């Protein structure tokens, strides 16, 4: 995304944090965690490891 807006990676991180309140990395971690909670709530899994695998977690 930084390239799309003609910014260095660091500039993008700073501007993102200014606007959103957290770093891009933290934001995406939060979104991924919220998605895992949604999958748990909706029962869209056979095993918890299915959710971990689907969302790209390294371990459960």
C-alpha positions as a Markdown table, in Angstrom:
| # | Residue | x | y | z |
|---|---|---|---|---|
| 1 | Unk | 0.0 | 0.0 | 0.0 |
| 2 | Unk | 2.9 | 2.3 | 0.7 |
| 3 | Unk | 4.0 | 2.1 | -2.9 |
| 4 | Unk | 0.4 | 2.8 | -4.1 |
| 5 | Unk | 0.5 | 6.1 | -2.2 |
| 6 | Unk | 4.1 | 6.9 | -3.2 |
| 7 | Unk | 5.3 | 6.7 | 0.4 |
| 8 | Unk | 8.2 | 4.8 | 2.1 |
| 9 | Unk | 7.1 | 2.0 | 4.3 |
| 10 | Unk | 7.9 | 4.0 | 7.4 |
| 11 | Unk | 6.1 | 7.1 | 6.2 |
| 12 | Unk | 3.0 | 4.9 | 5.6 |
| 13 | Unk | 3.2 | 3.4 | 9.0 |
| 14 | Unk | 3.4 | 6.9 | 10.7 |
| 15 | Unk | 0.5 | 8.2 | 8.6 |
| 16 | Unk | -1.6 | 5.1 | 9.2 |
| 17 | Unk | -1.0 | 5.3 | 13.0 |
| 18 | Unk | -1.9 | 9.0 | 13.0 |
| 19 | Unk | -5.3 | 8.3 | 11.3 |
| 20 | Unk | -6.3 | 5.0 | 12.7 |
| 21 | Unk | -4.6 | 5.1 | 16.1 |
| 22 | Unk | -2.6 | 1.9 | 15.9 |
| 23 | Unk | 0.1 | 0.6 | 13.6 |
| 24 | Unk | -0.8 | -1.2 | 10.4 |
| 25 | Unk | 0.6 | -4.4 | 11.9 |
| 26 | Unk | -1.5 | -4.1 | 15.0 |
| 27 | Unk | -4.6 | -3.2 | 13.0 |
| 28 | Unk | -4.3 | -6.4 | 10.9 |
| 29 | Unk | -3.7 | -8.5 | 14.0 |
| 30 | Unk | -6.9 | -7.1 | 15.5 |
| 31 | Unk | -8.9 | -7.7 | 12.3 |
| 32 | Unk | -7.6 | -11.3 | 12.1 |
| 33 | Unk | -8.5 | -11.9 | 15.8 |
| 34 | Unk | -12.0 | -10.5 | 15.3 |
| 35 | Unk | -12.4 | -12.8 | 12.3 |
| 36 | Unk | -11.4 | -15.8 | 14.5 |
| 37 | Unk | -14.0 | -14.8 | 17.1 |
| 38 | Unk | -16.6 | -14.5 | 14.4 |
| 39 | Unk | -15.8 | -18.0 | 13.1 |
| 40 | Unk | -16.0 | -19.3 | 16.7 |
| 41 | Unk | -19.3 | -17.6 | 17.4 |
| 42 | Unk | -20.9 | -18.9 | 14.1 |
| 43 | Unk | -19.5 | -22.5 | 14.7 |
| 44 | Unk | -17.8 | -22.4 | 11.3 |
| 45 | Unk | -15.1 | -25.0 | 12.2 |
| 46 | Unk | -14.6 | -28.6 | 13.1 |
| 47 | Unk | -11.5 | -28.0 | 15.2 |
| 48 | Unk | -9.9 | -24.9 | 16.6 |
| 49 | Unk | -6.8 | -25.7 | 14.5 |
| 50 | Unk | -9.1 | -25.2 | 11.4 |
| 51 | Unk | -9.6 | -21.6 | 12.4 |
| 52 | Unk | -5.9 | -21.1 | 13.1 |
| 53 | Unk | -4.9 | -22.6 | 9.7 |
| 54 | Unk | -7.6 | -20.6 | 7.8 |
| 55 | Unk | -6.5 | -17.3 | 9.2 |
| 56 | Unk | -2.7 | -18.0 | 8.9 |
| 57 | Unk | -1.8 | -18.3 | 12.6 |
| 58 | Unk | 1.6 | -20.1 | 13.0 |
| 59 | Unk | 0.3 | -22.1 | 16.0 |
| 60 | Unk | -2.8 | -22.5 | 18.0 |
